[in-house]
Amino acid sequence: AVSRRYKSDDIITRIYPREQLLEAIPLADVIMMSVPSDPGTKHLLSRAAFDVMKREVIVLNVARGDVIDEQAMIEALQSSRIKAAGLDVMDQEPLPKESPLWHLDNVLVTPHIGGAGSDQLGQLLDKVAQNVQRFISNQPLANVVRLESQA
């Protein structure tokens, strides 16, 4: 894994700091982008990153469109430099009709609504209600996102 946090566990045995991304990428069979969109993640998967990927790699992006250099990815997909991509976010949304991503056999484009078929909204509302109760009771909030410590 690549993360700004340096904690290994039973599942992830090695974590590279983000500064070593280009060293970690050639080891990956699947690259899953799950990072916030911020100045430090714009084009995190750059042309240089696509140049060092395995030919068999599958790139998945469930983060934000701007974390991948889309043109570099398109070129890598068109030339079979990488195997495939699964994308539910793109640089420009909605994805323009003329985008090559619509026509590549090695690309799956889905809407960014992956949790819509589950009870995700109900679970979210339960968490919000619990946090409102915690706030009223002057208790620490649950599930606080601290951007400075995220991947």
C-alpha positions in Angstrom: 0.0 0.0 0.0 1.0 3.6 -0.4 -0.1 6.0 2.4 0.9 9.1 4.3 0.3 6.9 7.4 3.1 4.3 8.0 1.1 1.6 9.8 1.3 -2.0 8.7 -1.1 -4.6 9.9 -2.0 -8.3 9.3 -3.5 -7.5 5.9 -1.1 -4.8 4.6 2.4 -6.0 5.4 4.3 -3.1 3.7 3.3 0.5 3.3 5.3 2.9 1.2 5.2 6.6 1.9 3.6 8.6 -0.9 7.1 9.9 -1.9 8.0 6.4 -2.9 4.9 5.8 -5.1 7.0 5.1 -8.2 8.8 2.4 -6.3 5.6 0.7 -5.2 3.7 0.9 -8.5 5.7 -1.8 -10.4 4.8 -4.3 -7.7 1.1 -3.9 -8.0 -1.3 -6.1 -9.9 -4.3 -3.8 -9.0 -4.0 -0.1 -8.2 -7.1 1.2 -6.4 -7.2 5.0 -6.0 -9.0 5.9 -2.8 -7.6 9.3 -1.8 -9.1 12.8 -1.3 -8.8 15.4 -4.0 -6.3 18.0 -2.9 -3.3 19.7 -4.3 -1.1 16.8 -3.1 -3.1 14.2 -4.9 -3.7 15.9 -8.3 -2.4 13.5 -11.0 -1.0 11.3 -8.2 -1.1 8.6 -11.0 1.0 10.6 -13.4 2.4 9.7 -16.8 5.6 8.6 -15.0 3.4 6.2 -12.8 1.8 4.7 -15.9 5.3 4.2 -17.4 6.4 1.9 -14.6 3.2 -0.1 -14.2 3.0 -3.8 -15.1 1.3 -4.6 -18.4 -1.2 -6.8 -16.4 -2.2 -4.0 -14.0 -5.8 -3.0 -13.5 -6.4 0.6 -12.3 -9.5 1.3 -10.3 -10.6 4.8 -9.4 -13.3 5.4 -6.7 -11.7 8.6 -5.5 -11.9 11.7 -7.6 -11.2 12.1 -11.3 -8.3 14.5 -10.9 -6.1 12.0 -9.0 -5.3 10.3 -12.3 -3.7 12.0 -15.3 -6.5 10.9 -17.6 -4.8 11.5 -20.9 -1.8 9.4 -19.8 -4.2 6.6 -18.6 -6.1 6.7 -22.0 -2.8 6.4 -23.9 -1.7 3.5 -21.6 -5.0 1.7 -22.2 -5.1 2.3 -25.9 -1.6 1.0 -26.4 -2.2 -2.0 -24.0 0.5 -0.6 -21.8 -1.8 -1.5 -18.9 -4.5 -4.2 -18.9 -7.7 -2.4 -17.9 -9.4 0.3 -15.8 -12.6 0.5 -13.8 -13.7 4.1 -13.3 -16.6 5.6 -11.5 -15.1 9.1 -11.5 -13.5 11.0 -14.3 -11.7 14.3 -14.7 -14.7 15.8 -16.4 -18.1 14.8 -15.3 -20.3 13.9 -16.9 -17.9 12.1 -19.1 -18.1 13.8 -22.6 -19.6 11.6 -25.4 -16.4 12.0 -27.4 -14.2 10.6 -24.6 -12.2 7.6 -25.8 -13.0 5.9 -22.5 -16.5 5.1 -23.7 -15.1 3.1 -26.6 -12.2 1.1 -25.1 -12.9 -2.6 -24.5 -10.6 -2.6 -21.5 -12.5 0.1 -19.6 -15.5 -0.2 -17.4 -17.2 3.2 -16.7 -19.8 3.2 -13.9 -21.7 6.1 -12.2 -20.3 7.3 -8.9 -23.2 5.8 -7.0 -21.7 2.4 -5.9 -23.6 2.3 -2.6 -27.0 3.3 -3.9 -28.3 -0.3 -3.9 -27.5 -0.8 -0.2 -28.9 0.7 3.0 -26.0 3.1 2.9 -28.3 6.2 3.3 -29.9 4.6 6.4 -26.6 3.8 7.9 -25.4 7.3 7.2 -28.5 8.8 8.9 -28.0 6.6 11.9 -24.4 7.8 12.2 -25.5 11.5 11.9 -28.1 11.0 14.6 -25.6 9.3 16.9 -23.2 12.2 16.4 -25.9 14.7 17.1 -26.6 12.9 20.4 -22.8 12.9 21.2 -22.6 16.6 20.4 -25.6 17.4 22.6 -24.1 15.3 25.4 -20.7 16.9 25.0 -19.1 13.6 24.0 -16.4 13.2 21.4 -17.8 12.7 17.9 -17.4 9.4 16.1 -15.8 8.8 12.7 -14.0 12.2 12.6 -12.0 12.6 9.4 -8.7 14.3 10.0 -7.4 15.3 6.5 -3.9 16.0 7.7 -3.5 12.3 8.6 -5.2 10.7 5.6 -3.6 8.8 2.8 
